[in-house]
Amino acid sequence: MTLLIILFCVFSAVALMVTLGQRFGKPMAVDQQQKYAKILWVVVFIAIIAAIIRQML
């Protein structure tokens, strides 16, 4: 029963975030998207390397 309550809370929170994001969110500018795209590759690479190192230890 506790698991169902937790799942309900999680799905409710996600539904609320999606609804509020669609209503109040604004599109990102192209230059801002390009900046985040460059940074994202580095962050993903570091996360993968960190996960591999953690599994090796």
Secondary structure, 3 states (H helix, E strand, C coil): CHHHHHHHHHHHHHHHHHHHHHHHCCCCCHHHHHHHHHHHHHHHHHHHHHHHHHHHC
